[in-house]
């Protein structure tokens, strides 16, 4: 007897439809054959499924079993196929009779006792099932809230194989899981850190406010202990809240790699990723025989913090250049190409020299000019050009550390950022760009026009500092953001002057 059930498998972060066909031939030599380009995790599933059936009170079919996973040319490497295969075996063996009125998709990994374990990519599968016209998706209980985020499809939560059987046959009516945005925001939407914890560094806070307001990449240079990491970790607290669409996009990535916290249905705060400098190219941008997203994509709609930037392998850093420009990563393999989103803010931090104390007024630097040149040469000019804002983070004086008064808080900084983003939303309502830092050349020419004084100031700065054409555009983008923070429709000379100050490191910092 032949049975067919619908399910999904992951390719990158996208769910691809799979039809599980099970055919049992009575009287033939007992044997289980699995076809359909199944990878190791799926091939091993037959033994797991057989024991789950027996331990759940069902009989193990003793005839010739052929399991086909269609389409045959799509690689399938997920334990989420366990549940539909098990149900298909029971239907084909005549142990259960499915209800033909139920249009459902089944995903889940089985334990030997018949319990269902969570799977990766439940959110992507629910989205794909809804778009394909399915009315129900049956998922393990641990994935129910995650899948229930998707509107337009009923998510059925099951904890045991027997519950899935009851739903398939129509003998066990199960209510769809209901998702509450308010409850999720209460449980997972807050921050426990604040910029008020950072003593001093008001100039750095101003630069971070500009960066957050316009979505600009930023690099901080300073001696060890000046607060670069502390500042970076708090950048997410001043960014606008994730929009529902952004939250879904980010959650899809984390769900596909199994990075969601237990019980967490959605990513409701902007991700902050801080990989170690020993990370490989594949770890940073993604890769593998079956492409998986890297740290760049895990930072989508959030922040990628690269501490000790010159310590990273130069070749590893160079592969970031294209994703920073295009906000996506495309990985090509023999099986095809996969594109991962990578719309992020890059925050880099580094010391001014190998020992770290070149700019410290109270500590002596013993690095030779050749050592410093070699250290700073690990960062290429093209990559440096892609970082909009460069600032120096000096040591904090004792009087500021011991000052009982609080500095600028995250709430105050966020108000400025949100206000500036409103200006940008109105400006870019008719184009695909959403922040100043992502403006393309035609948009720069349209929205960043300068008066005569500002134009002369920019011309002088370009000639004196020897800036590239890309740095010229960066200055205009930053100037536009500073003007937005000041509620100014035009970019005045004072706005442009502040923007140029964020690029002065290009000119004279390395020769100090």
C-alpha positions, 0 to 999 in steps of 0.5 A: 500500500502506498502513502504520501505525506508532505513535509519540508527540509532546509536548504540554507535558511529556506524550507523546501517542500518534500513529499514522503512516499512510503510503499510496503510490499507484502510477501517480499523479502523484508528490507527497508530501502530509502531513496531520494538523496538522503544524507547521513542524518536521514539514512540513520532515521529508519532504525530510530523510527522502527524502535519509536513505533514499537515503543509507542505501541504500534507494530513494526512492518515486516515486509519490503519497505521503500521510502522515497523522498521527492524531489529526488535531486534535492539534498535532504539532511535533517532529522525533521523527516522522522515524523512523516516517515513514521506516519507513512509507515503506519498508513501504508501498513494499514495500522491507521486510516488518515482523515482525508479532510486534514491538509497538514504538513508534518515535521519532527524528530523522533526519540526511541520512546516516541517523543518528539524532539525540536527541529531546526527551521520550524519558522521557515517551514511554517512560512513555506507551508502557509505559502503553499496553501497548507492549512495545518502544520504539525510540529514538536511542542518545543517548536510550537510557539516559534511556528505559531508566529506565522499568521495564516496557518494553524500550528498543531503542537504534539509531544508524542508520536501517538498524538500526531497519529491521533491528529492524522486520523481525526480521532484526537482534535487538537487546538492550534497554538496561539502566539502573543506578541505582547507576552513575547516582548515582555519575556524576550524584548528587553535589555539589561544593559545601558549606556549610563553604565559607561563613565565618561566617553561622551564623544564616543557616545555621540559618534555611536549615536550618529552611527546608530541613527544612520546605520553607519559602520564604525571603528574605535581605536584606543588603549586597552581598558578605555571602554571600547567593548563596553560601548559596543555591547550597548549599541543595540540599546539605542537602535530602533526596536525590531519591526515584525518583518525584521524579527521574522527575518532574523529568527529564520536565520537563528532557527535554521542553525538551532540558535534560539534559546529554549522557549524563545519564539522570536528574536525580539532584540537586535543580535550582537555577535562578537566572534573571536579573531581566530575565526575562519572564513567559513565561520565569518561569512558562512559555508560548508558542503551544505551551506550554513550562515556565518557570523555575518548573517547571524548579525543580520539586523543587528551588530557584528563586533570585531574586537582586536581587528588587526588580529583577524586573518587578513584574508578572512577580513577581506571576504567581508568587503562584498557583504558589507556593500551588498548586505547579503552573502552568496555561497556557491556550491556544486548543488547550487547557490544559497544567499543569506541576508547580511544587513548589519552594522559593523563595529570594529575595535583595535589598539593603536599599536601592538602593545596598545599604549601608543596614544596613552598619555600615562604609559610608554609605548615601546613599539618600533615604527616598523612594528606599528606599520606591520600591525596597522598594515593588517587592515587593508585600505579598501576595508577601512574605506567601507567603515564610515566612522573612525573615532579615537577612544581615549583613557577615562580620567579619574575624575570622570570615573569617580563622578557620581552623576550619570552620563548620557543614558540609552533612553536619551540616545535612542530618542535622538536615533528614533527621531533621525530615523523618522526623517530618513523614513520619510525621505526614502519612502519611495526607494528601497534604501531605509537609512543614510548609511546604505544610500547609493550614489544616485540617492547621495546626489539627490539627498546630500546637496551642499551649499557653497560653504559646505562644498568648499569645506569638503573640497579642502578636506578631500585635498588635504586628507587624500581621501578616496571617492568612497570616503567622499560619499561616506562623509556625505552620508554621515553629514546627512545623518548629523543634519537629521539629528539636528532636525535640519533639512540641509547639510550645513557646514557645521554638520559636514565639519563633524562628519569630516572629523570622523574621517581624520584618522585617514589622514594623520592618525597613523603618522602620530 
